[in-house]
Amino acid sequence: MTATPSPTLARSTVPGGRPAPQPARPVPAARRLVGRYRYDRRSGAWTWSPEMSVLLDVAHAGGHPCTELLVRSLHPADRPRVLDAIGGACTAGRSFALRVRLGSRGGVERPAVLVGEPVVDAAGAVDALEGVLVEVPPEPRPAATRPGTPETEDDRVRALETEVAQLRTAMSSRAAIEQAKGILMLLAGCGEQVAFDLLAHISSNSHRKVRDVAVAIVESAAGHAGLPGDIQALLRDVCPPRPHPH
């Protein structure tokens, strides 16, 4: 039997026979855990995602989501600020974004950002509070540092602020869309899915974003602004005025 020579790994070289320098491997970005929550002001009930329970380190406790459980999971110095922010959101409709410290795990405090966005009804009263809790994990250190290569603390803060702003915009858009859906459900006597389809129809035919259509409908229903003419015409087509009984 003829012996088969062992394969050899090819090595890239540069002139002179020296091995070519290998490109530095990028440092993987730290994964951020994001938990979502909702507080219904009328019923006083909290609901939150499994990720929220993990972040608060209460997944094993089995307790029902509540204000006490949330606050108890934070650093004692951060608790008054969080309670004030929640109170201001529910009574005055103020959104918030707070840097907080989660309870220590293994003796190490865990920085995070708590974001809250009030959900208001057509009259402007706060129905609920929705938000997220975003973990801020430490960035991994690169194996070999070069001047200007590592991300600075200011870079991390700016990136986090941008991410929080995007989350707040998304939550605000969702709140407006939910309110507009409720208004359309009353006007058209339809269900939730049909109401969203109506929003999408108006958005497509008015060449506006769904969020912009929703905000216009909510602002008009609250008496804060008039409904734009194109949206008004499309709304009249899909929700014709009901005849008054004689």
NUNUVEX-842170 format. One line per field, with one value per atom (N, C-alpha, C): residue in one letter; x, y, z. Coordinates in steps of 0.2 Angstrom, whole numbers, plus 5000, padded with zeros to 4 digits. Layout:
N
code = c(A|...) .
x = c(X|...) .
y = c(Y|...) .
z = c(Z|...) .
This chain:
246
code = c(M|M|M|T|T|T|A|A|A|T|T|T|P|P|P|S|S|S|P|P|P|T|T|T|L|L|L|A|A|A|R|R|R|S|S|S|T|T|T|V|V|V|P|P|P|G|G|G|G|G|G|R|R|R|P|P|P|A|A|A|P|P|P|Q|Q|Q|P|P|P|A|A|A|R|R|R|P|P|P|V|V|V|P|P|P|A|A|A|A|A|A|R|R|R|R|R|R|L|L|L|V|V|V|G|G|G|R|R|R|Y|Y|Y|R|R|R|Y|Y|Y|D|D|D|R|R|R|R|R|R|S|S|S|G|G|G|A|A|A|W|W|W|T|T|T|W|W|W|S|S|S|P|P|P|E|E|E|M|M|M|S|S|S|V|V|V|L|L|L|L|L|L|D|D|D|V|V|V|A|A|A|H|H|H|A|A|A|G|G|G|G|G|G|H|H|H|P|P|P|C|C|C|T|T|T|E|E|E|L|L|L|L|L|L|V|V|V|R|R|R|S|S|S|L|L|L|H|H|H|P|P|P|A|A|A|D|D|D|R|R|R|P|P|P|R|R|R|V|V|V|L|L|L|D|D|D|A|A|A|I|I|I|G|G|G|G|G|G|A|A|A|C|C|C|T|T|T|A|A|A|G|G|G|R|R|R|S|S|S|F|F|F|A|A|A|L|L|L|R|R|R|V|V|V|R|R|R|L|L|L|G|G|G|S|S|S|R|R|R|G|G|G|G|G|G|V|V|V|E|E|E|R|R|R|P|P|P|A|A|A|V|V|V|L|L|L|V|V|V|G|G|G|E|E|E|P|P|P|V|V|V|V|V|V|D|D|D|A|A|A|A|A|A|G|G|G|A|A|A|V|V|V|D|D|D|A|A|A|L|L|L|E|E|E|G|G|G|V|V|V|L|L|L|V|V|V|E|E|E|V|V|V|P|P|P|P|P|P|E|E|E|P|P|P|R|R|R|P|P|P|A|A|A|A|A|A|T|T|T|R|R|R|P|P|P|G|G|G|T|T|T|P|P|P|E|E|E|T|T|T|E|E|E|D|D|D|D|D|D|R|R|R|V|V|V|R|R|R|A|A|A|L|L|L|E|E|E|T|T|T|E|E|E|V|V|V|A|A|A|Q|Q|Q|L|L|L|R|R|R|T|T|T|A|A|A|M|M|M|S|S|S|S|S|S|R|R|R|A|A|A|A|A|A|I|I|I|E|E|E|Q|Q|Q|A|A|A|K|K|K|G|G|G|I|I|I|L|L|L|M|M|M|L|L|L|L|L|L|A|A|A|G|G|G|C|C|C|G|G|G|E|E|E|Q|Q|Q|V|V|V|A|A|A|F|F|F|D|D|D|L|L|L|L|L|L|A|A|A|H|H|H|I|I|I|S|S|S|S|S|S|N|N|N|S|S|S|H|H|H|R|R|R|K|K|K|V|V|V|R|R|R|D|D|D|V|V|V|A|A|A|V|V|V|A|A|A|I|I|I|V|V|V|E|E|E|S|S|S|A|A|A|A|A|A|G|G|G|H|H|H|A|A|A|G|G|G|L|L|L|P|P|P|G|G|G|D|D|D|I|I|I|Q|Q|Q|A|A|A|L|L|L|L|L|L|R|R|R|D|D|D|V|V|V|C|C|C|P|P|P|P|P|P|R|R|R|P|P|P|H|H|H|P|P|P|H|H|H) .
x = c(5004|5000|5004|5003|5007|5005|5010|5009|5007|5001|4999|5002|5006|5009|5004|5006|5002|5001|4995|4994|4997|4999|5002|4998|4998|4994|4998|4995|4998|4999|5005|5006|5007|5003|5005|5011|5015|5021|5022|5026|5028|5035|5037|5043|5049|5053|5059|5057|5052|5050|5047|5046|5043|5035|5032|5025|5022|5016|5012|5009|5009|5005|4998|4995|4988|4984|4978|4974|4971|4971|4969|4961|4959|4953|4949|4943|4939|4936|4936|4933|4926|4922|4915|4912|4907|4903|4899|4899|4896|4888|4885|4878|4874|4869|4865|4859|4857|4850|4845|4839|4834|4828|4825|4819|4813|4807|4802|4796|4793|4788|4782|4777|4771|4767|4766|4762|4755|4750|4743|4741|4740|4738|4731|4727|4720|4719|4722|4722|4728|4733|4739|4743|4742|4745|4752|4757|4763|4763|4766|4768|4775|4779|4786|4788|4793|4796|4800|4802|4806|4813|4815|4822|4822|4816|4816|4817|4814|4815|4822|4826|4833|4837|4836|4839|4838|4832|4831|4833|4835|4837|4832|4826|4820|4817|4820|4817|4816|4820|4820|4815|4813|4809|4802|4799|4792|4787|4789|4785|4781|4775|4772|4775|4776|4778|4774|4778|4775|4780|4778|4782|4788|4786|4790|4796|4794|4799|4804|4802|4806|4811|4808|4812|4817|4815|4819|4825|4825|4830|4836|4834|4839|4843|4849|4853|4849|4850|4846|4846|4852|4853|4849|4847|4843|4836|4833|4826|4822|4824|4820|4819|4824|4824|4819|4819|4815|4808|4806|4799|4797|4801|4799|4798|4802|4801|4794|4793|4787|4781|4781|4776|4775|4780|4779|4777|4778|4776|4768|4766|4759|4755|4757|4753|4754|4760|4761|4763|4763|4765|4772|4776|4783|4787|4790|4794|4801|4805|4811|4816|4822|4828|4833|4834|4838|4843|4849|4855|4854|4854|4853|4858|4858|4862|4858|4859|4855|4858|4855|4857|4863|4868|4875|4874|4877|4877|4885|4886|4893|4897|4894|4897|4899|4896|4898|4891|4891|4885|4885|4878|4877|4874|4877|4874|4869|4864|4858|4855|4851|4847|4839|4835|4828|4824|4820|4817|4809|4806|4799|4795|4790|4786|4778|4775|4768|4764|4758|4753|4747|4745|4739|4733|4727|4721|4720|4714|4713|4712|4710|4709|4716|4721|4728|4729|4725|4726|4730|4734|4739|4736|4736|4733|4738|4744|4749|4756|4761|4768|4771|4774|4778|4785|4790|4797|4801|4808|4813|4818|4821|4827|4833|4838|4844|4850|4853|4859|4865|4869|4876|4881|4883|4888|4895|4900|4907|4909|4913|4916|4922|4922|4928|4934|4940|4946|4950|4952|4955|4962|4964|4970|4976|4976|4982|4979|4981|4978|4983|4980|4984|4981|4985|4982|4976|4971|4965|4960|4963|4958|4953|4954|4949|4944|4938|4932|4933|4932|4932|4926|4926|4920|4915|4917|4913|4909|4913|4910|4904|4905|4900|4894|4895|4890|4886|4889|4885|4881|4885|4881|4875|4876|4870|4864|4866|4861|4857|4861|4858|4853|4855|4851|4845|4845|4840|4835|4838|4833|4829|4832|4829|4823|4825|4820|4814|4815|4810|4806|4809|4805|4800|4803|4799|4793|4794|4789|4784|4786|4781|4777|4780|4777|4771|4773|4769|4763|4764|4759|4754|4756|4752|4748|4751|4747|4742|4743|4738|4732|4734|4728|4724|4727|4724|4720|4722|4718|4712|4712|4706|4701|4704|4699|4696|4699|4696|4692|4693|4689|4682|4682|4676|4672|4676|4673|4670|4674|4671|4668|4668|4665|4668|4675|4678|4683|4687|4691|4698|4703|4710|4713|4713|4717|4714|4708|4705|4707|4707|4709|4716|4720|4727|4728|4724|4724|4721|4716|4714|4720|4723|4729|4734|4735|4740|4738|4731|4728|4729|4727|4728|4735|4739|4747|4749|4747|4749|4746|4740|4737|4738|4741|4743|4750|4754|4761|4764|4761|4764|4766|4770|4772|4765|4765|4759|4759|4765|4766|4763|4765|4762|4755|4752|4745|4742|4744|4742|4742|4748|4748|4743|4742|4737|4730|4728|4722|4721|4726|4726|4725|4730|4730|4723|4720|4713|4708|4708|4703|4703|4709|4710|4709|4708|4706|4712|4718|4725|4726|4724|4725|4720|4720|4715|4718|4713|4715|4717|4723|4725|4720|4719|4714|4714|4720|4721|4719|4721|4719|4712|4709|4702|4698|4700|4696|4696|4702|4703|4699|4699|4696|4688|4686|4679|4677|4681|4680|4679|4684|4684|4679|4678|4673|4668|4663|4658|4654|4652|4647|4641|4639|4633|4627|4622|4616|4613|4610|4607|4600|4598|4591|4586|4580|4575|4570) .
y = c(4994|5000|5006|5011|5017|5022|5024|5029|5035|5038|5045|5050|5055|5060|5064|5066|5070|5077|5079|5086|5091|5097|5102|5108|5112|5118|5124|5127|5132|5138|5142|5148|5153|5159|5164|5168|5170|5173|5180|5184|5190|5189|5193|5193|5193|5188|5187|5181|5177|5171|5172|5178|5178|5177|5175|5174|5180|5181|5187|5188|5195|5196|5195|5191|5190|5196|5197|5203|5201|5207|5206|5204|5199|5197|5203|5204|5209|5207|5211|5209|5209|5203|5203|5208|5211|5216|5212|5215|5212|5212|5207|5206|5209|5213|5217|5213|5212|5209|5214|5214|5219|5216|5218|5216|5221|5219|5223|5223|5228|5228|5233|5232|5236|5237|5243|5244|5247|5243|5246|5250|5256|5261|5260|5258|5257|5251|5245|5239|5239|5243|5242|5236|5232|5226|5227|5224|5224|5217|5218|5212|5213|5208|5209|5203|5203|5198|5193|5187|5183|5186|5190|5193|5198|5202|5206|5203|5197|5193|5191|5189|5187|5193|5199|5205|5207|5206|5208|5203|5197|5191|5189|5188|5186|5180|5177|5172|5166|5165|5159|5160|5166|5167|5166|5166|5164|5169|5175|5180|5184|5187|5190|5197|5200|5206|5212|5216|5221|5227|5233|5238|5236|5233|5231|5227|5222|5217|5221|5226|5230|5234|5238|5242|5239|5233|5229|5226|5226|5223|5228|5234|5240|5242|5245|5248|5252|5252|5256|5264|5266|5273|5275|5270|5272|5271|5268|5267|5273|5278|5284|5288|5288|5291|5287|5280|5276|5277|5277|5278|5285|5290|5297|5297|5294|5294|5290|5284|5281|5285|5288|5293|5298|5302|5307|5305|5299|5296|5295|5292|5290|5296|5302|5307|5313|5314|5320|5318|5311|5309|5310|5311|5312|5305|5305|5299|5300|5294|5295|5289|5291|5286|5287|5282|5283|5277|5280|5275|5272|5266|5263|5257|5255|5249|5243|5238|5232|5229|5225|5222|5218|5218|5214|5207|5204|5197|5195|5191|5189|5195|5200|5205|5211|5210|5215|5218|5225|5229|5229|5229|5228|5234|5239|5245|5243|5247|5246|5253|5253|5259|5257|5261|5260|5265|5263|5268|5267|5272|5272|5277|5275|5279|5278|5284|5284|5282|5278|5277|5281|5285|5290|5288|5290|5289|5295|5295|5300|5307|5307|5313|5315|5311|5313|5310|5306|5303|5297|5296|5291|5284|5279|5273|5268|5268|5263|5266|5262|5264|5258|5259|5254|5256|5251|5252|5246|5248|5242|5243|5238|5238|5235|5239|5237|5236|5231|5229|5232|5235|5238|5233|5228|5224|5227|5225|5227|5225|5230|5228|5224|5219|5214|5218|5217|5220|5217|5220|5217|5214|5209|5205|5210|5214|5218|5225|5230|5237|5241|5245|5250|5257|5262|5269|5270|5272|5274|5269|5262|5257|5255|5255|5253|5258|5256|5260|5264|5270|5274|5274|5276|5276|5281|5287|5292|5289|5284|5281|5277|5273|5268|5272|5278|5282|5284|5287|5290|5284|5278|5273|5271|5271|5269|5274|5280|5286|5285|5284|5283|5277|5271|5265|5267|5270|5272|5277|5282|5286|5282|5277|5273|5269|5266|5262|5267|5273|5277|5279|5281|5282|5276|5270|5264|5263|5265|5264|5269|5275|5281|5279|5277|5275|5270|5265|5259|5262|5266|5269|5273|5277|5281|5276|5271|5266|5263|5261|5257|5262|5268|5273|5274|5275|5276|5270|5264|5258|5258|5260|5260|5265|5271|5276|5273|5270|5267|5261|5258|5252|5255|5261|5264|5267|5270|5273|5268|5263|5258|5252|5252|5246|5239|5239|5234|5231|5226|5223|5226|5223|5226|5225|5219|5218|5222|5223|5227|5234|5237|5244|5245|5240|5241|5241|5237|5237|5243|5246|5253|5258|5258|5262|5262|5255|5254|5256|5256|5258|5266|5269|5276|5279|5275|5276|5276|5270|5269|5274|5276|5281|5288|5290|5296|5298|5292|5292|5295|5293|5295|5288|5289|5283|5281|5275|5273|5277|5278|5281|5289|5292|5299|5299|5294|5294|5293|5288|5287|5293|5297|5303|5308|5309|5314|5312|5306|5304|5305|5303|5304|5311|5315|5322|5326|5323|5326|5324|5318|5315|5319|5321|5324|5332|5334|5341|5346|5342|5346|5349|5346|5348|5346|5349|5347|5341|5337|5331|5334|5332|5334|5332|5336|5335|5328|5326|5319|5313|5314|5308|5309|5315|5315|5312|5314|5311|5303|5300|5293|5290|5294|5291|5291|5296|5296|5291|5289|5283|5277|5275|5269|5269|5275|5275|5281|5279|5285|5286|5293|5295|5291|5289|5285|5290|5287|5292|5292|5298|5300|5297|5293|5291|5296|5295|5300|5299) .
z = c(5000|5000|5000|4996|4995|5001|5004|5010|5007|5010|5008|5012|5009|5013|5017|5023|5027|5024|5024|5022|5026|5023|5027|5026|5031|5031|5027|5022|5019|5023|5023|5027|5022|5023|5018|5021|5016|5017|5013|5016|5012|5009|5005|5002|5008|5007|5012|5016|5014|5018|5025|5027|5033|5033|5038|5038|5038|5034|5034|5041|5043|5049|5049|5054|5053|5056|5053|5055|5062|5066|5073|5073|5078|5078|5082|5079|5082|5089|5094|5100|5100|5102|5101|5106|5104|5108|5113|5119|5125|5124|5125|5124|5130|5128|5133|5134|5140|5141|5142|5139|5139|5142|5147|5150|5149|5147|5146|5152|5153|5158|5156|5160|5159|5166|5168|5174|5172|5173|5172|5178|5177|5182|5185|5181|5184|5188|5186|5190|5195|5194|5199|5197|5192|5190|5186|5188|5184|5180|5174|5170|5167|5167|5164|5161|5156|5152|5157|5154|5158|5159|5154|5154|5160|5161|5167|5173|5174|5180|5181|5176|5176|5178|5175|5177|5184|5187|5194|5198|5196|5200|5204|5201|5205|5201|5196|5192|5196|5201|5205|5211|5213|5218|5217|5211|5209|5211|5214|5216|5210|5211|5206|5205|5199|5197|5201|5205|5208|5210|5212|5213|5218|5224|5229|5226|5222|5219|5215|5211|5207|5211|5215|5219|5224|5227|5231|5227|5221|5217|5215|5217|5215|5221|5219|5224|5229|5235|5240|5238|5236|5234|5228|5224|5218|5219|5224|5225|5225|5229|5229|5222|5218|5211|5207|5207|5203|5205|5212|5214|5212|5212|5210|5203|5199|5192|5190|5193|5191|5193|5199|5201|5196|5194|5189|5183|5181|5174|5175|5180|5181|5182|5186|5187|5182|5180|5176|5168|5167|5160|5158|5163|5161|5160|5154|5152|5156|5157|5160|5158|5159|5158|5163|5167|5173|5173|5175|5176|5183|5184|5190|5191|5197|5199|5202|5198|5201|5207|5211|5216|5215|5219|5218|5217|5213|5211|5212|5217|5219|5221|5224|5227|5222|5216|5210|5208|5209|5206|5199|5196|5189|5187|5183|5180|5175|5175|5170|5169|5164|5162|5162|5166|5167|5163|5158|5154|5155|5155|5156|5151|5148|5144|5145|5147|5149|5143|5144|5139|5141|5137|5138|5134|5136|5132|5128|5125|5120|5124|5130|5134|5137|5136|5139|5146|5149|5155|5155|5160|5159|5161|5156|5157|5160|5158|5160|5159|5161|5160|5157|5151|5148|5148|5148|5148|5147|5148|5147|5152|5154|5158|5154|5153|5149|5153|5153|5156|5153|5156|5154|5156|5152|5154|5153|5156|5155|5148|5145|5139|5139|5135|5135|5133|5137|5135|5129|5124|5119|5121|5117|5119|5118|5113|5112|5111|5115|5114|5110|5106|5102|5103|5103|5104|5100|5103|5099|5097|5098|5096|5102|5108|5113|5113|5114|5115|5122|5122|5128|5132|5138|5142|5139|5136|5133|5127|5123|5117|5120|5125|5128|5130|5133|5136|5130|5125|5119|5116|5115|5112|5115|5122|5126|5126|5126|5126|5119|5113|5107|5107|5110|5111|5115|5120|5125|5121|5117|5113|5108|5105|5100|5104|5109|5113|5115|5117|5119|5113|5108|5102|5100|5100|5098|5103|5109|5114|5113|5112|5111|5104|5099|5093|5095|5098|5100|5104|5109|5113|5108|5104|5100|5095|5092|5088|5092|5098|5102|5103|5105|5106|5100|5094|5088|5086|5087|5086|5090|5096|5101|5098|5096|5093|5087|5082|5076|5078|5083|5085|5087|5090|5092|5086|5082|5076|5071|5070|5065|5068|5074|5077|5075|5075|5072|5078|5076|5081|5080|5084|5085|5078|5075|5069|5063|5063|5057|5058|5065|5066|5064|5065|5063|5055|5052|5045|5042|5045|5043|5044|5049|5050|5045|5043|5038|5031|5030|5024|5023|5028|5028|5027|5031|5030|5023|5020|5013|5008|5009|5004|5005|5011|5013|5013|5011|5011|5017|5023|5029|5033|5038|5042|5047|5048|5053|5059|5062|5068|5068|5062|5061|5060|5057|5056|5063|5067|5073|5078|5078|5082|5080|5073|5071|5073|5073|5075|5083|5086|5094|5096|5092|5094|5092|5087|5085|5089|5091|5096|5103|5105|5111|5111|5104|5103|5103|5103|5103|5096|5091|5084|5079|5073|5068|5064|5062|5058|5051|5048|5041|5036|5031|5026|5023|5021|5017|5022|5028|5033|5035|5035|5036|5031|5024|5019|5019|5020|5020|5026|5032|5037|5036|5033|5031|5026|5022|5017|5021|5026|5029|5035|5038|5044|5042|5038|5036|5042|5042|5048|5049|5055|5056|5055|5052|5052|5059|5060|5066|5066|5071|5071|5072|5068|5068|5074) .
